[in-house]
Amino acid sequence: MSILIGHASIDENGRASGGQSGDQTGKEVCIRSWYAGDWNAILRPRSAAVAEKMAATCEILCKGNLVGYDQYQRNTLWDELEKVGWDAARLRTKCETDCSAFMTACARCAGVAVPRVALGGGKYNTPVTWTMCTAFSGTGAFETLTEAKYMSSDKYLKRGDILVRESGHTAMVLGNGMQAGKDTVKPTAGAAAEKVTSPVTKEVNAKEPATAFDRFMTGAYTVIPAGGSYIRGGAGVLKTGLVLLPKGTTVWNYGYYTLSGGVRWLYVQCTYKGVSYTGFISERYLTKK
C-alpha cells in the first residue's frame, strides 16, 4: 500500500480558479495515496523537527475545510496564517492556495522563511513549481534529491519530503517508505553552499520590487569581487546595503531585475549567517554557476 501525501489539487468546479474560498468538496486541499507523478526532484528538510512540523501542518490544513484551491488567490493562505502566528491549528478564516503556495506556507509554519518576490503596491508572490527548488534549497534548510529511485517509488521517501514536478505539481509526503533512512543520500550540486542546522527565522527584504522579468536569468550566482558585494534594498549603488556578502557567496535569482544606469540589478535571495536576505546586486558583481 502506498504512503500518503497531502496537496492542493483543483477547485470545486474542476478549474484552476474562480471558485469560492475554502474547500467546498473536501478534495481541493486533501490527503491521498502517493502516485508516480513524473516527479523530478525531492526537497528534503535537513532538520527532522522541520520535516515533522511541515507534515503536521499539511495534515491539519488538509483535514479541515478552510483552505481551497485558486491560483489567482494563492497567497491568501499565507496572509491568514501570518495573522495567527503561523499556527495552522488557530486558522479560522476561509482562504485559498495552490500546490506550490501550499508547500511554501507549510515550510513557513515550520520556521523556514522561503523568500517571496515583491510585486509592488505591497503585493508579493510565493515561489511557483518551476522556481521552488531554487527558492527552498536557497534557504539552506533543504537538500534537493534527484536520483531516479526517489521519483519512481515511495519506498525511500520520508515524512516531510516535498515532491516536485517542475512546471507541474508539488505535494507533501506524510509517511515513511519501507526503505526510508536506509539509503545514502546524494544531494545535487545545486544545494546551498552554507548548510544551516536550524530553520531560518528572520527575513530582511528590500523595500523596492523588481520591475522586469526574464526567466532565462533564473539560477544560482556567485559573488565575485574580492571584497565581497552588498545586497541592497534597491537597484543602484546609492541604495542602502542590507548586508555585505563575502566573495564566493551563492545567491539565487528567479528571473527578476531592475535597470539602473543601464546595468541590470538582479533581484536575488540568499541565506547568510542564519538570516534570509532578499534584495538587489549588480550583474557586474555576479557570475552564473
Salt bridges, closest charged atoms under 4 A:
GLU52 OE1 - ARG159 NE 2.74
GLU59 OE2 - ARG159 NH1 2.93
GLU80 OE2 - LYS83 NZ 3.14
ASP98 OD2 - ARG74 NE 2.75
GLU143 OE1 - ARG46 NH1 3.97
ASP161 OD2 - ARG44 NH2 2.78
ASP183 OD2 - LYS149 NZ 3.91
GLU208 OE2 - LYS239 NZ 2.96
GLU283 OE1 - ARG264 NH2 3.06
